[in-house]
Amino acid sequence: MTTLLVIAKEPRPGRVKTRLTPPFTPQEAAALAEASLADTLDVVARTPARRRVLVLEGAPGPWLPPGFDVVRQCAGGLDERLAAAFAGCDGPALLIGMDTPQVTPELLTVDFADCEAYFGPAEDGGFWALGLAQPDPSRLRGVPMSTPRTGAAQRARLSGLRVRQLPPLRDVDTAYDAALVAKAAPGGRFAAELERLAGAER
């Protein structure tokens, strides 16, 4: 069975979702980040897995459900932190971030029986999911992160592997993204928090 990894930041004002500010305040952006993280962790908790790991920058909060191991992120760039997350696994692993609260257990229930990797492209040119049957940190180290070519660069690192592609998803980076993601998952905490903030502004 697969290890599910979630890489995330503690949702603290001024430290997360800074591209949501403006129109949101740092406190509101952090509230949206917390809702997104809570939705994501809830989905992972409901997905069959060998192990569930939160790879965290910061400290756990009340948003963390039971059943997760918490591992501190290492120092370095995002590529190094993702590589280290995989290095801590001894079998098939699938990694996602905290920016796609519209994810579902069905999307995360993967089977490596006929492939060696999974790749989930993000609509901004990055990627929202990466799965490796044999976690190899060298597949991530040196990949340029947070650029429009990140997804293509990471996909190229999977050369030689049998790769199954997951559906593209939108990351929550901007207010425009937030509105579209909330529509895609209207029953979640993220959508409810966005609606609450919109109501507070009226």
C-alpha positions in Angstrom: 0.0 0.0 0.0 1.1 3.6 -0.7 2.4 6.2 1.8 0.6 9.5 1.4 2.7 12.6 1.9 1.4 16.1 2.4 3.9 18.9 2.3 2.6 22.1 4.0 3.3 25.2 6.0 1.7 26.1 9.3 -1.0 28.6 8.3 0.4 31.7 10.0 -0.5 35.2 8.8 2.2 36.7 6.6 3.8 33.3 6.0 1.3 31.5 3.8 -0.7 32.4 0.7 0.9 35.8 0.4 -0.3 36.1 -3.2 -3.8 36.3 -1.8 -2.9 39.6 -0.3 -4.5 41.8 -1.6 -7.5 41.5 -1.8 -7.3 39.5 1.5 -5.5 40.6 4.6 -2.7 38.4 5.8 -5.0 37.0 8.5 -7.7 36.2 6.0 -5.2 34.6 3.7 -4.0 32.4 6.6 -7.6 31.4 7.4 -8.0 30.3 3.8 -4.7 28.4 3.9 -5.9 26.7 7.1 -9.2 25.7 5.5 -7.4 24.4 2.5 -5.0 22.4 4.6 -7.8 21.0 6.8 -9.7 19.9 3.7 -6.6 18.3 2.2 -5.8 16.4 5.4 -9.4 15.2 5.8 -9.3 13.7 2.2 -5.9 12.0 2.9 -7.3 10.6 6.2 -10.2 9.1 4.2 -7.9 7.6 1.6 -6.5 4.0 2.1 -2.8 4.3 2.8 0.0 2.4 4.4 1.1 5.5 6.2 0.0 9.2 6.3 2.8 11.8 6.8 2.5 15.6 7.1 5.8 17.1 6.1 5.5 20.4 8.0 7.2 23.8 8.2 6.1 25.1 11.6 4.0 23.5 14.3 0.9 21.3 14.1 -2.4 22.9 15.1 -6.0 21.8 15.8 -6.5 21.4 12.1 -4.4 18.1 12.2 -6.6 15.0 12.3 -5.4 11.8 14.1 -3.5 9.2 12.1 -0.7 11.3 10.7 3.0 11.2 11.4 4.4 14.7 11.5 7.9 15.2 10.0 9.7 18.6 10.0 10.7 19.9 6.6 14.4 20.1 6.1 16.3 23.2 5.2 16.9 24.2 1.6 14.9 25.0 -1.5 11.5 23.4 -2.3 13.2 20.7 -4.5 15.4 19.7 -1.5 12.4 19.6 0.8 10.4 17.4 -1.6 13.3 15.1 -2.1 13.8 14.7 1.6 10.1 13.8 2.0 10.5 11.0 -0.4 13.8 9.9 1.1 11.9 9.2 4.3 9.8 6.5 2.6 10.7 2.9 2.1 8.1 2.0 -0.4 5.6 3.5 -2.9 4.7 7.1 -2.0 2.4 9.8 -3.4 3.1 13.4 -2.4 0.7 16.4 -2.6 0.6 19.9 -1.3 -1.9 21.9 0.7 -3.1 24.0 -2.2 -5.7 21.7 -3.8 -8.5 21.3 -1.4 -10.7 20.0 -4.2 -8.7 16.8 -4.3 -10.7 13.5 -3.6 -9.9 10.1 -2.1 -10.5 8.7 -5.6 -7.7 10.8 -7.1 -5.3 9.7 -4.3 -6.1 6.0 -4.5 -3.3 4.9 -6.8 -2.0 1.5 -7.8 1.6 1.1 -8.9 1.0 -2.4 -10.2 1.4 -1.3 -13.8 3.5 1.8 -13.5 6.4 3.3 -11.7 5.3 6.9 -11.2 2.2 9.2 -11.1 2.2 12.8 -12.2 -0.5 15.3 -11.5 0.0 18.5 -13.5 -1.3 21.9 -12.1 -3.0 24.4 -14.3 -0.3 27.0 -13.6 2.5 24.9 -15.1 3.5 23.2 -11.9 2.4 19.9 -10.4 0.0 19.0 -7.6 0.9 15.4 -7.2 4.0 13.2 -7.7 4.1 9.5 -7.0 7.1 7.2 -7.1 7.0 3.4 -6.7 10.7 3.6 -5.6 11.2 6.9 -3.9 14.3 8.4 -5.4 15.3 11.8 -4.1 17.4 12.5 -7.2 14.3 12.6 -9.3 13.5 16.0 -7.6 16.8 17.6 -6.6 17.7 20.5 -8.9 14.2 20.8 -10.4 13.5 24.6 -10.7 10.4 25.3 -8.5 7.7 27.9 -8.7 8.1 28.7 -12.4 5.7 28.1 -15.3 8.1 25.3 -16.5 8.3 23.5 -13.1 5.8 20.8 -14.2 7.5 20.1 -17.5 10.9 20.0 -15.8 9.7 17.5 -13.1 7.9 15.4 -15.7 11.2 15.2 -17.7 12.9 13.9 -14.6 10.6 10.8 -14.8 12.1 9.9 -18.1 12.6 6.1 -18.4 9.7 5.3 -16.0 6.3 4.1 -16.8 4.2 7.2 -15.8 0.4 7.4 -15.3 -0.9 11.0 -15.5 -3.5 12.2 -13.0 -6.1 14.9 -14.0 -4.9 18.5 -13.9 -6.0 20.5 -10.9 -5.8 24.2 -10.0 -3.6 25.4 -7.1 -4.9 28.1 -4.9 -2.4 30.9 -5.4 -4.6 34.0 -6.2 -8.1 35.2 -5.4 -9.1 34.2 -8.9 -7.9 30.6 -8.2 -9.6 30.6 -4.9 -13.0 31.4 -6.4 -12.7 28.6 -9.0 -11.4 26.0 -6.5 -14.3 26.8 -4.1 -16.7 26.2 -7.0 -15.1 22.8 -7.6 -15.5 21.8 -4.0 -18.5 23.7 -2.7 -19.0 21.5 0.4 -15.6 21.9 1.9 -14.1 24.1 4.6 -12.3 26.2 2.0 -15.4 27.1 0.1 -17.2 27.9 3.4 -14.3 30.2 4.6 -14.2 32.0 1.3 -18.0 32.6 1.4 -17.7 33.8 5.0 -15.0 36.3 4.1 -17.0 37.5 1.1 -20.0 38.0 3.3 -17.9 39.9 5.9 -16.8 42.4 3.2 -20.4 43.2 2.2 
